[in-house]
Structure formats: structure tokens, C-alpha cells
Amino acid sequence: MIDLLWLAPAGSILALLFAGYLSYTILKEDEGTERMKEIAAYVREGSMAYLKRQYAGVAIFFAVMFFILLFLALKGYMVIFVPFAFLTGGFFSGLAGFIGMTIATRSSNRTAAAAMRSLNGGLRVAFSSGAVMGLVVVGLGLLDLSIWYYFLDWYYTNNPVPAGIDKITAITSTMLCFGMGASSQALFARVGGGIFTKAADVGADLVGKVEAGIPEDDPRNPAVIADNVGDNVGDVAGMGADLYESYVGSIVATMILGTVAFSKFGLGLQSVTIPLSMAAIGVVASIVGTFFVRSGEEATQGVLLAALRKGVFVGAGIIAVSSYPLVRYVLGVEHIGVYWAVFSGLLAGILIGLSTEYFTSQGYPPTRSVSQASLTGPATVIISGISVGMLSTAIPVIVVGAAVLASYYLAGGARDPNLGLYGVGISAVGLLSTLGITLATDAYGPVADNAGGNAQMSGLEPKARERTDALDSLGNTTAATGKGFAIASAALTALALIAAYKGRIEILGGNLDLSLMNPRTLVGVFIGAMLPFLFCSLTMKAVGNAAGSIVLEVRRQFKEIKGIMEGKAKPDYAKCVWIVTVAAQKEMVLPALMAIMAPIIIGLIIGVDGVVGLLVGAMVSGFALAVMMANSGGAWDNAKKYIEEGHHGGKGSPAHKAIVVGDTVGDPFKDTAGPSLNILIKLMSMVSIVFAAVVIKHALMK
């Protein structure tokens, strides 16, 4: 049989090369007027200053964790490679976010300039920028996986394998540990970036639109540059780090489950080959899909959404067709059920995307009902938006539940539970296999948003602003869809990781009693179900505190800097950027530490049964809560856009003022607290696996 593992490094190189090509084509585009270049430079400098400060703080955390893990490795709790795997996971995750954000901050003014010529031109530049983010994530993810796989394969070929396991199990269990590094980096990026972006956005809206009555992205607003910076650090760098972690986590967890399920058939290596090969094929599928994203000049959200959807569907179709011969060739016809597990994951991703679109797009009744509620004031707007978000949880939960059942039983779970668990893991890989283009449709949104801001602040002709508004409105829907995709992938990945944790405990000689009649498990479930709410409380409060500081600063500048409102004086943009940068760095520490310490503390106090309960409880409540918050926020945002198009009185009307309040509440819902839950549930699983030996040893010492 031909060794297909070479597809992983080949896919990595292809993804990075095509990302480089797209970057080259973007940078060749016209940058626009001098004013457009100046505004883009403000945003770029603020974004880089924030990332520099964040990475400096995160580096301290990684240094401390490295030495803790190194100490535990020297004490025999884990293999010596774990601390180094932890570092590479964090490094590549951060690098993916940095590269994606670098291109995004250079694309907004180019998107606005392209939109002056044509709608399709603006769409292509913004989407190409998003595609760079998507392809860099999958490219660096496959590179990290390939480096560690081939290094460990060489090492264990020439050195003894740890007692009680075979070579492929030793390789995969070590590789899982770089997922903890990726998860840690992702949490800091998501939480810190989310606090930054929404504090600036809320502060800018409350004083600018509500109090001063000036338009969104008006250059007279001192917080407008911080708002644009936040779009990049939160929704580009943060989202990229988030999905990087899901991507590598799902692949490695599936590899581990495969070695357990298929070793008895002599197919351990083959089961590892499937997720890596699928990821490589997904690179090709994503690249092909990008060429199908085209639009005419009709500036409607439906036309633009169809253009993006076409690219995603083409990518998913390629995976659906190519996975069948791959599974049949590698695992044999007797395990062809694994293909249907892949298909269930692909289908789940598409259905969740369509569901999210329905509940958040202004073309459908839910969002229009929220805009209708604005006619009776802010209170009914809030009630309506929360109601839509709660209702929207039903379809994703049912779809993910159906995907879990289908993948489990189709892969052979009835005859061997380990085969079923492998099916669940491979369905997560199927869901994430088209990440290159799926993430492109998400990261496109902040670029389009910044392009609209650039057009507004540069005073471009109405036609250009009309086109950027159309791209921005679509970006709200694609961002909401991306968040639904991210939390669905997180739920499936977390489930695979929980199964991997169970296997890890059994390898270490621990015993698990997962019955709900076991009080330790039940207490763990209760604590796990509570943690997402506590986590959201901390992050929402952080946004409120930081936004309050921005409100005071913007009010101060309006009062003390004479001539701002007349356009004769320039606001101090840098001061607002500095305020939210400091606030975000300070406020992200406690939520991050809670996510890392919770599974360790529960493990040491209650035991491994409690840890499994903790992970299950957090996964279930976190999934539903994240969907609700993301979709409520998306509905409020697009309801605002719908009114600003002229419905219910248009801009400046009482309905508009009411919906701005809803949008302000929805901002931290959809861009800070909700998306951060993805990483919370995955990071706790990763930490549990890495520190499993410590927990077991502590239990034996009691």
C-alpha cells in the first residue's frame, strides 16, 4: 500500500504557497487616496501595537508553563517532548493569527479602492484577504503536525517506546500535547482581542451614535480607529487562533482514537493516515473553492451570499467525493462506514451554517422581527434579540446530536465502541476539512467592515460607500455563520478529546466510573455546566469596564478638544487605542487562568470521574450558550443594518436609536463571550489530558 502520509506536508506547502500568492495579488492592488492610506496606517499601527503587547504578556505565561511541564517531564509524569510540543503549538497558533491580521490590515483600504471600481472587485480583495487567513491556519497546522509526526517516528524507530504502548500510540499521545499550547494561545487571542474590539465598538457607539448623533465610522469620533483595530485583533487574529486549535485538535484526537480502535485489525497506521490525508485534500478543495467566489454588480446581500456559499459548497463537494476512495483504499471496504461518518460531519457543518444564516440574516423573518421590535423601544429590542438567540440553539444542537449518533454507529460503534468514537472524531475532521475556505468567509467580514469605515472616513463617493456597506452587511452574516461553525467544530472536537482523555486514564491504570449515580461525576457535571456562565460573566464585565473608560475618554475629547465636531481639529485616536489595549491585557488574565486551572483543581480534589463530568457539563452548556449569544448578537447587528437601509424610519429615527442599544448589548455577546467559549471547552479537555498523570499519581498517594 502506498504511504499517503506525505500528503500532509505537501498540503501544508501548497496552502502556504497559495496564501503567499494571494498576499502578493492583494498587495498589488491600488491603495486608494492619500487619506485612505493614512487611515489604514492608523489601523495597522494600532493592531500591531496591540499584538506586540499581547504576545509579550503571553510569552511570560508560556515560559512559566514550559518550565512547569519540563519539571513534570523530568519527574516522569510525561515524556520529555511535551514541553516543547506545548511551545510549538502556541507559536504556530500565534503566527497564524499574526500573518492573517497583517494581510487584513493591508486589505481594507484596497478593498474600498476596489469597490470604487466595482462590487466584484471589492468582494475579491476582501475575500482573498480572508482566504489568506484560512489557508495560513491550515498550512501551519499541517506543518506543525508533520514536523512532530516525522520527528517522533524517527525517534521511536531508533529509541525504546514507553512501556505498555506501541510506536504509533506513543507518537500520537505526544502530539496531542501541542494542542494545549495552541488552545492557550487561542484563548488569550480570543478573550483579549474580544475585549478590545467590543470595548472600542461599544464605547464608540454609545457616545458617537447615541449621544452625539454622528454616523458610524465618522472620523470625528476619537474611538473610531480603536474600533477598526478591534475588528482585526478580535475577529481575524482571534478567530484564526481559535480555529487553528480546533483544526489540529480534531486531527490529533482522531489519530489517537484510531490507534485504539484499529490496532486490533493491524490498521493503526492507516487510521492515522485518514485524518491527515483528508486535511491535505481539504487544502486543494479550499483553493478550488476560492475561484468560484464571484459576483455581479447587483449590490444585494442575497447575491453576495450566494457567491460565497458557492465557494464553500464546491469545497465541501470535493471532500465528499474524494473521501470515499480514500477510506476504501486505506481502511478497506469493511470499514467504509468511516466515510459516512466524514459525510455526516460535512453535512452538519453545512446545515449549521444555513441555520445561522436564517437566524441572523436580514433577509429572513427572525432578524426582521427584531427590527420590528425597535418600533416600541430598546426593551422590546433586547427581549426580541435574546428570544431569537435562544430559539436558534435548537437546530445546531439537534444537528450535532444527529451527527454524533450517525458517525458513531455508521463507523461501527454497535460492534466496537472504539470504532464509534473514531467515527465521531473523523466527523469533526470532516467538518473542519474545508476550513481554508470556511474561515475565509469569516475573516472576510472584518476586512469588509474596515473597508466601509475607510470609505466613510475618507469621504468616498456614495456609490463606493453603498458597495462597501453591502459587503459589510454580508460580513455580519458570514461572521455569525463562522461562529456557528466554530462552536459546532468545538463541540465535536471536545467530544473526541473527552474520549481521548478516557483512553489516557486507562493507559495510566486509572479507573473510571461515569455513572450519573456516581456523586463525583455528577458534581463535575454541575460545576462544568456553571463554568461557561462564570466565564461569560467575567468577559462581559471586562467589556463593560473597558467600554466605560472609552466613553469617558471620548466625552473628554469632545469637550476639551475644540473644533472636533466641526471637523477642524483631529481627535486623539492613539489615546483610545492605548486605553483598550491596557484594559484588554489586564482583564483577560482571570478568565484564562480559570480555564487552565479548573480541570487540574477538580482532578486533584474530586478525581478523574469529576474531570470527565466537568468536561461534559462545560461542553453541553457552553455549546448552547455560545450559539445563543452569537446568534442574538448577529440578529441585533443585522437588524440595525436593515433599519439603516431606510426601513422603520431609517438612520436617526427612534427605531434606529432603539436598535443601536440592542446592537451594543449584542457586541460582547457575539464577539467576546460567545466565541471564547469554543476555546474554553477545548482547552479544559487538553489540560486534562496533559495533566492526567499528575492527577492519577495524586489519587494513588491518598
C-alpha positions in Angstrom: 0.0 0.0 0.0 1.3 3.5 -0.9 2.2 5.7 2.0 -0.2 8.6 1.9 1.2 10.4 5.0 3.3 12.6 2.6 0.1 14.3 1.7 0.2 16.3 5.0 3.5 18.1 4.4 2.6 18.5 0.7 -0.8 20.0 1.6 1.0 22.4 4.1 3.4 23.6 1.4 0.5 24.1 -1.1 -1.6 26.0 1.4 1.2 28.4 2.4 2.3 28.9 -1.3 -1.2 29.8 -2.4 -1.6 32.1 0.7 1.6 33.8 -0.4 0.3 34.2 -4.0 -3.0 35.7 -2.7 -1.0 38.1 -0.5 1.1 39.1 -3.5 -2.1 39.9 -5.6 -3.7 41.8 -2.7 -0.6 44.0 -2.2 -0.5 44.8 -5.9 -4.0 46.4 -5.6 -4.5 50.1 -5.6 -4.3 51.6 -2.1 -6.6 54.5 -2.8 -6.1 58.1 -2.0 -3.6 59.5 0.5 -6.4 59.9 3.1 -7.3 56.2 2.6 -3.7 55.2 3.1 -3.4 57.4 6.2 -6.5 55.8 7.9 -5.2 52.3 7.0 -1.9 53.1 8.5 -3.6 54.2 11.8 -5.4 50.9 12.0 -2.3 48.9 11.1 -0.1 50.6 13.7 -2.7 50.2 16.4 -3.2 46.5 15.6 0.5 45.8 15.6 1.0 47.7 18.9 -1.8 45.6 20.5 -0.4 42.3 19.2 3.1 43.2 20.3 1.9 43.9 23.9 -0.3 40.8 23.9 2.5 38.5 22.7 4.9 39.9 25.3 2.4 39.0 28.1 1.6 35.6 26.6 5.3 34.8 26.3 5.7 35.1 30.1 2.8 32.6 30.5 4.3 30.2 28.0 7.7 30.5 29.7 6.2 29.6 33.1 4.2 26.7 31.7 7.2 25.4 29.8 9.2 25.1 33.0 6.3 23.5 34.9 5.8 20.9 32.1 9.6 20.4 31.9 9.8 19.7 35.7 6.9 17.2 35.4 8.5 15.5 32.5 11.8 15.2 34.4 9.8 13.7 37.2 8.4 11.1 34.9 4.8 12.3 34.6 5.1 12.8 30.9 7.6 12.3 28.0 10.3 14.9 27.6 8.9 16.2 24.3 5.6 17.5 25.9 7.0 21.0 27.0 8.5 21.5 23.5 5.3 20.4 21.8 3.4 22.9 24.0 5.7 25.7 22.8 5.3 24.9 19.1 1.5 24.7 19.4 1.4 28.2 20.9 4.0 29.6 18.4 2.2 28.3 15.3 -1.2 29.4 16.5 0.1 32.9 17.2 2.0 33.0 13.9 -1.2 32.1 12.0 -3.1 35.0 13.7 -0.2 37.4 13.1 0.1 36.7 9.4 -3.7 36.8 8.8 -4.0 40.1 10.6 -1.0 41.6 8.8 -2.7 41.0 5.5 -6.1 42.0 6.8 -4.9 45.4 7.9 -3.3 46.0 4.4 -6.5 44.9 2.7 -9.2 47.3 4.0 -8.2 50.4 2.1 -7.5 48.3 -1.0 -11.0 46.8 -0.7 -12.5 50.2 -0.5 -10.5 51.4 -3.5 -11.6 48.3 -5.5 -15.2 48.9 -4.5 -14.9 52.3 -6.2 -14.5 50.5 -9.5 -16.9 47.5 -9.0 -18.7 45.5 -6.4 -17.0 42.3 -7.6 -13.6 43.9 -7.2 -14.2 44.8 -3.6 -15.5 41.3 -2.9 -12.5 39.6 -4.5 -10.0 41.7 -2.5 -11.8 41.2 0.9 -12.4 37.5 0.2 -8.8 37.0 -0.8 -7.6 38.5 2.4 -9.9 36.1 4.3 -8.6 33.2 2.3 -5.0 34.1 3.3 -6.1 33.7 7.0 -7.9 30.4 6.2 -5.0 28.9 4.2 -2.3 30.1 6.7 -4.2 28.3 9.5 -4.5 25.0 7.7 -1.0 25.3 6.2 0.7 26.0 9.6 -1.5 23.4 11.3 -0.4 20.7 8.9 3.2 21.9 9.1 3.2 21.5 12.9 1.5 18.1 12.6 4.0 16.9 10.0 7.1 18.1 11.8 6.1 16.3 15.0 4.9 13.2 13.3 8.1 12.6 11.3 10.4 13.6 14.2 8.7 11.2 16.7 8.5 8.5 14.1 12.3 8.8 13.6 12.9 9.0 17.4 10.8 6.0 18.3 12.3 4.0 15.5 15.7 4.4 16.9 14.9 4.5 20.7 12.7 2.4 23.0 9.0 3.1 23.1 7.4 3.8 26.6 6.3 0.6 28.3 2.8 -0.7 27.6 2.2 1.1 24.3 3.2 0.7 20.6 5.1 3.2 18.5 2.1 4.8 16.8 0.3 5.3 20.2 3.5 6.9 21.6 3.6 9.3 18.6 0.0 10.4 18.7 -0.2 10.8 22.5 2.8 13.1 22.5 1.5 15.1 19.5 -1.8 15.8 21.4 0.1 17.9 23.8 0.9 20.7 21.4 -2.8 21.2 21.2 -2.7 22.6 24.7 -0.2 25.2 23.5 -2.5 26.1 20.6 -5.5 26.3 23.0 -3.7 28.5 25.4 -2.6 30.9 22.7 -6.1 30.9 21.2 -7.8 31.7 24.5 -5.6 34.7 25.1 -6.1 35.9 21.5 -9.9 35.4 21.6 -10.5 36.8 25.0 -8.0 39.7 24.8 -9.0 40.5 21.2 -12.7 40.2 22.0 -12.5 42.6 25.0 -10.5 45.0 22.9 -12.8 45.0 19.8 -16.1 45.3 21.7 -15.0 47.8 24.3 -13.9 50.1 21.5 -17.1 49.4 19.5 -19.5 49.8 22.4 -17.7 53.0 23.6 -17.7 54.5 20.1 -21.4 53.7 19.5 -22.6 55.0 22.9 -21.0 58.4 22.6 -20.8 58.8 18.9 -24.1 57.5 17.6 -26.3 57.7 20.6 -25.1 60.8 22.4 -23.5 62.9 19.6 -25.8 61.7 16.8 -22.9 61.3 14.3 -22.7 58.4 11.9 -20.8 55.1 12.5 -17.2 55.3 11.4 -17.3 59.1 11.5 -13.7 60.4 11.7 -14.7 62.9 14.3 -15.2 60.0 16.8 -11.9 59.5 18.8 -12.7 55.8 19.2 -13.3 55.0 15.6 -9.7 53.8 14.9 -9.7 51.7 18.0 -13.0 50.1 16.7 -11.4 49.3 13.4 -8.3 47.9 15.2 -10.5 45.7 17.3 -12.1 44.1 14.2 -8.7 42.9 13.2 -7.3 41.7 16.6 -10.5 40.1 17.7 -12.2 38.8 14.5 -9.1 38.0 12.4 -6.2 37.1 14.7 -8.5 35.8 17.5 -10.7 33.7 15.1 -7.7 32.4 13.3 -6.0 31.2 16.5 -9.4 29.7 17.7 -9.9 27.6 14.5 -6.2 26.7 14.3 -6.6 25.0 17.7 -9.8 23.2 16.6 -8.2 22.0 13.4 -5.1 20.4 14.9 -7.0 19.3 18.0 -9.6 17.3 16.0 -6.9 15.7 13.8 -4.7 14.6 16.7 -7.6 13.4 18.8 -8.9 11.3 15.9 -5.4 9.9 15.4 -5.3 8.8 19.0 -8.8 7.3 18.8 -7.8 5.5 15.6 -4.8 3.8 17.2 -7.1 2.4 19.9 -9.8 1.3 17.5 -7.8 -0.1 14.6 -4.7 -1.6 16.2 -6.5 -4.9 16.7 -7.1 -5.0 12.9 -3.5 -4.2 12.1 -4.6 -0.8 10.8 -3.3 1.6 13.4 -1.1 3.5 11.0 -3.8 3.5 8.4 -6.3 5.1 10.8 -3.8 7.9 11.4 -3.4 8.4 7.7 -7.1 9.1 7.1 -7.4 12.4 9.1 -4.0 13.7 7.8 -4.8 12.9 4.2 -8.3 14.4 4.5 -6.8 17.6 5.8 -4.4 17.7 2.8 -7.3 17.1 0.4 -9.2 19.8 2.1 -6.4 22.3 1.2 -7.0 21.5 -2.5 -10.8 21.7 -2.1 -10.5 25.1 -0.4 -8.2 26.5 -3.1 -10.5 25.3 -5.8 -13.5 26.8 -4.0 -11.9 30.3 -3.9 -12.1 30.5 -7.7 -15.9 30.2 -7.6 -16.4 33.3 -5.4 -17.6 35.9 -8.0 -20.4 38.4 -8.0 -22.1 40.7 -10.4 -22.8 44.4 -9.8 -26.2 43.9 -8.0 -25.5 45.1 -4.5 -27.8 42.8 -2.6 -26.9 40.6 0.3 -28.6 37.6 -1.3 -26.4 37.8 -4.5 -23.2 38.3 -2.4 -24.1 35.5 0.0 -24.8 33.1 -2.9 -21.3 33.9 -4.3 -19.6 33.0 -1.0 -21.8 30.0 -0.5 -20.9 28.6 -3.9 -17.2 28.5 -2.9 -18.0 26.7 0.3 -20.3 24.2 -1.3 -17.7 23.4 -4.0 -15.1 22.7 -1.4 -17.4 20.5 0.6 -18.4 18.6 -2.6 -14.8 17.9 -3.4 -14.2 16.4 0.1 -17.4 14.4 -0.1 -16.4 12.8 -3.4 -12.7 12.3 -2.7 -13.1 10.9 0.8 -14.9 7.7 -0.4 -12.0 6.3 -2.4 -9.5 7.4 0.3 -11.3 5.5 3.1 -11.9 2.5 0.9 -8.3 2.3 -0.2 -6.7 2.9 3.2 -9.1 1.1 5.6 -10.8 -1.4 3.2 -14.4 -1.9 2.2 -15.2 -3.5 5.6 -14.7 -0.1 7.3 -16.4 2.0 4.6 -18.7 3.3 7.3 -15.9 5.7 8.3 -16.7 7.6 5.1 -20.3 8.1 6.1 -19.0 9.5 9.4 -17.0 12.0 7.4 -20.1 12.8 5.3 -22.2 13.4 8.5 -19.6 15.9 9.7 -19.6 17.8 6.4 -23.4 17.8 6.3 -23.6 19.0 9.9 -21.3 22.0 9.0 -23.5 23.0 6.1 -26.8 22.7 8.0 -25.4 24.7 10.9 -24.2 27.4 8.5 -27.7 27.6 6.9 -29.4 27.7 10.3 -27.2 30.5 11.5 -27.8 32.4 8.3 -31.6 32.1 8.7 -31.5 33.4 12.3 -29.0 36.3 11.7 -29.5 37.5 8.1 -31.7 40.5 7.5 -33.4 38.6 4.6 -35.2 36.3 6.9 -38.1 36.7 9.5 -36.1 36.4 12.8 -33.9 39.4 12.2 -36.7 41.4 10.7 -38.8 40.7 13.8 -36.0 42.2 15.9 -36.0 45.3 13.7 -39.8 45.5 14.0 -39.4 45.4 17.8 -37.4 48.6 17.7 -40.6 50.5 17.0 -41.6 50.0 20.6 -38.3 50.8 22.2 -35.0 49.4 23.4 -36.6 47.0 25.9 -38.5 45.1 23.3 -35.4 45.0 21.1 -33.5 43.3 23.9 -36.3 40.8 24.6 -36.7 40.0 20.9 -33.0 39.5 20.3 -32.5 37.2 23.2 -35.6 35.2 22.2 -34.2 34.8 18.7 -30.8 33.6 20.1 -32.5 31.1 22.4 -34.7 29.7 19.6 -31.6 29.4 17.3 -30.0 26.9 19.6 -32.5 24.1 18.7 -31.3 23.3 15.2 -27.5 23.3 15.9 -28.0 21.1 19.0 -30.2 18.6 17.1 -27.8 18.6 14.1 -24.7 18.0 16.2 -26.6 15.3 18.2 -27.6 13.6 14.9 -24.1 13.8 13.6 -22.7 12.2 16.7 -25.2 9.4 16.6 -24.8 8.9 12.8 -21.0 9.0 12.9 -20.8 6.7 15.9 -23.0 3.9 14.6 -22.0 4.2 10.9 -18.4 3.8 11.8 -19.1 0.6 13.7 -19.9 1.7 17.2 -22.5 -1.0 17.7 -19.9 -3.8 17.4 -17.0 -1.9 18.9 -17.4 1.4 20.9 -13.8 2.4 20.0 -14.7 2.3 16.3 -17.7 4.5 17.0 -15.6 7.1 18.9 -13.2 7.2 15.9 -16.2 7.9 13.8 -17.1 10.9 16.0 -13.6 12.2 15.7 -13.4 11.8 12.0 -16.8 13.6 11.6 -15.1 16.6 13.3 -12.2 16.3 10.8 -14.8 16.2 8.0 -16.5 19.3 9.4 -13.1 21.1 9.5 -11.6 19.7 6.3 -12.8 22.8 4.3 -11.5 25.2 7.0 -9.4 27.0 4.4 -12.4 28.4 2.6 -14.9 28.4 5.6 -12.6 30.6 7.6 -12.1 32.8 4.5 -15.8 33.6 4.5 -15.5 34.6 8.2 -12.2 36.6 8.1 -13.6 38.4 5.1 -16.1 40.2 7.3 -13.7 42.4 9.4 -11.9 43.4 6.2 -15.2 44.5 4.6 -16.2 46.3 7.8 -12.9 48.2 7.9 -13.3 49.0 4.2 -16.6 50.6 5.0 -15.0 52.6 7.8 -12.2 53.6 5.5 -14.7 54.7 2.8 -16.7 56.8 5.4 -13.7 58.4 6.9 -12.1 59.2 3.5 -15.3 60.8 2.2 -15.6 58.5 -0.9 -18.4 58.9 -3.3 -21.8 57.4 -2.3 -21.5 54.6 -4.8 -18.4 53.3 -3.2 -19.9 53.5 0.3 -23.0 51.7 -1.0 -20.9 48.8 -2.2 -18.8 48.6 1.0 -22.0 48.7 3.0 -23.3 45.7 1.0 -20.0 43.9 1.7 -20.1 44.8 5.4 -23.7 43.7 5.8 -22.8 40.4 4.3 -19.8 40.2 6.6 -22.1 40.3 9.6 -23.9 37.2 8.4 -20.7 35.3 7.4 -19.1 36.2 10.7 -22.2 34.8 12.5 -22.1 31.7 10.3 -18.4 31.3 11.1 -19.1 31.5 14.8 -21.7 28.7 14.4 -19.3 26.6 12.5 -16.6 27.2 15.1 -18.7 26.2 18.1 -20.0 23.1 16.3 -16.5 22.0 15.5 -15.5 22.8 19.1 -18.3 20.5 20.4 -17.3 17.6 18.2 -13.6 18.2 18.9 -14.2 18.4 22.6 -16.2 15.1 22.5 -13.3 13.4 20.7 -10.9 14.9 23.3 -13.0 13.6 26.2 -12.8 10.1 24.6 -9.1 10.5 24.3 -8.9 11.5 28.0 -10.7 8.4 28.9 -8.2 6.3 26.9 -5.3 8.2 28.5 -6.6 7.4 32.0 -7.0 3.7 31.2 -3.4 3.6 29.8 -2.2 5.1 33.1 -4.0 2.5 35.1 -6.8 4.6 36.4 -10.4 3.5 36.9 -13.4 5.5 35.7 -17.0 5.3 37.0 -19.0 7.6 34.7 -22.4 6.6 36.0 -24.6 9.6 36.9 -25.2 7.8 40.2 -21.6 8.4 41.0 -21.6 11.7 43.0 -18.1 12.7 41.8 -19.2 12.5 38.2 -22.5 14.4 38.9 -20.7 17.1 40.9 -18.3 17.5 38.0 -21.2 17.9 35.5 -22.8 20.6 37.7 -19.5 22.6 38.0 -18.8 22.2 34.3 -22.2 23.4 33.4 -21.7 26.5 35.6 -18.2 27.4 34.3 -19.3 28.8 30.8 -21.7 31.2 32.7 -18.9 32.3 35.1 -16.5 32.7 32.2 -19.0 34.8 30.2 -19.7 36.9 33.3 -16.0 37.8 33.6 -15.5 38.6 29.9 -18.8 40.6 29.6 -17.9 42.6 32.7 -14.4 43.2 31.3 -16.0 44.7 28.1 -18.3 46.9 30.2 -15.4 48.2 32.3 -13.2 48.9 29.3 -16.1 50.4 27.3 -16.8 52.7 30.2 -13.3 54.0 30.1 -13.7 54.7 26.3 -17.0 56.5 26.9 -15.3 58.9 29.4 -12.3 59.4 27.1 -14.5 60.2 24.1 -16.6 62.6 26.1 -13.5 64.3 27.4 -12.1 64.8 23.9 -15.4 66.2 22.6 -15.4 68.6 25.5 -11.8 69.6 25.6 -10.6 69.5 22.0 -12.2 72.4 20.4 -13.3 72.0 16.8 -13.7 68.2 16.7 -17.4 68.3 15.9 -16.8 70.9 13.1 -14.1 68.8 11.6 -11.4 71.4 12.2 -9.5 69.5 14.9 -8.1 66.0 14.8 -9.2 63.6 17.6 -6.5 61.8 19.7 -7.1 58.3 18.2 -4.0 56.8 19.8 -5.3 57.5 23.3 -8.4 55.3 22.8 -6.3 52.6 21.3 -4.0 52.6 24.3 -6.8 52.6 26.8 -8.5 49.4 25.4 -5.1 47.8 24.8 -4.2 48.1 28.5 -7.7 47.1 29.6 -7.8 44.0 27.4 -4.4 42.8 28.6 -5.4 43.2 32.2 -8.9 41.7 32.0 -8.1 38.6 30.0 -5.9 37.1 32.7 -8.5 35.8 35.1 -10.7 34.0 32.5 -7.7 32.4 31.0 -6.4 31.1 34.4 -9.8 29.8 35.3 -9.9 27.7 32.1 -6.5 26.2 32.8 -6.8 25.6 36.5 -10.3 24.3 36.7 -9.7 20.7 35.4 -6.5 20.4 37.4 -8.2 21.5 40.7 -11.2 19.3 40.1 -8.9 16.4 39.3 -6.9 16.8 42.4 -9.9 17.3 44.7 -12.7 15.1 43.2 -10.7 12.8 40.9 -10.8 11.7 37.3 -14.5 10.9 37.4 -15.2 14.5 38.3 -12.9 15.7 35.5 -15.0 13.8 32.9 -18.2 15.3 34.4 -16.6 18.7 34.3 -15.7 18.4 30.6 -19.1 17.0 29.6 -21.0 19.7 31.6 -18.9 22.5 30.1 -19.2 21.1 26.6 -23.0 20.9 26.7 -23.8 24.2 28.4 -21.0 26.0 26.6 -22.2 24.8 23.2 -25.8 26.0 23.7 -24.7 29.3 25.4 -22.2 30.1 22.6 -24.8 29.6 19.9 -27.4 31.7 21.7 -25.0 34.6 22.3 -23.5 34.6 18.8 -26.9 34.5 17.1 -28.5 37.1 19.3 -25.7 39.4 18.6 -25.8 38.7 14.9 -29.6 39.3 14.8 -29.2 42.7 16.6 -26.4 43.8 14.3 -28.2 42.9 11.1 -31.5 44.4 12.3 -29.6 47.6 12.8 -28.2 47.4 9.2 -31.8 46.7 8.0 -33.1 49.9 9.6 -30.1 51.9 8.4 -31.1 50.9 4.8 -34.2 53.0 5.3 -36.8 50.7 7.0 -38.8 51.8 10.0 -37.7 55.4 9.6 -34.0 54.8 8.8 -31.0 56.4 10.4 -31.7 58.9 13.2 -35.2 57.6 13.8 -36.4 56.5 17.3 -36.4 52.9 15.9 -32.7 53.3 14.9 -31.8 54.7 18.4 -33.5 51.7 20.0 -31.8 49.1 17.8 -28.4 50.7 18.4 -28.9 49.8 22.1 -29.6 46.2 21.1 -26.6 46.1 18.9 -24.5 47.5 21.7 -25.6 44.7 24.0 -25.1 42.2 21.2 -21.5 43.2 20.5 -19.9 41.5 23.5 -22.4 38.6 23.1 -21.2 37.7 19.6 -17.6 38.9 19.6 -16.3 38.4 23.1 -18.1 36.0 25.4 -19.7 33.6 22.9 -16.8 32.8 20.7 -14.4 32.5 23.7 -16.5 29.5 24.9 -15.2 27.5 21.9 -11.8 27.6 23.4 -12.8 27.2 27.0 -14.3 23.7 26.4 -11.4 22.6 24.2 -8.6 24.0 26.4 -10.0 22.3 29.6 -10.0 18.9 27.7 -6.4 19.5 26.6 -5.3 20.4 30.0 -7.0 17.4 31.5 -5.1 15.1 29.1 -1.7 16.7 29.6 -2.0 16.6 33.5 -3.8 13.2 33.7 -0.7 11.5 35.0 -0.4 14.1 37.8 -4.0 13.5 38.8 -3.6 9.7 38.8 -0.4 9.9 40.8 -2.1 12.2 43.4 -5.0 9.8 43.7 -2.7 6.8 44.3 -0.9 8.8 47.1 -4.1 9.4 49.0 
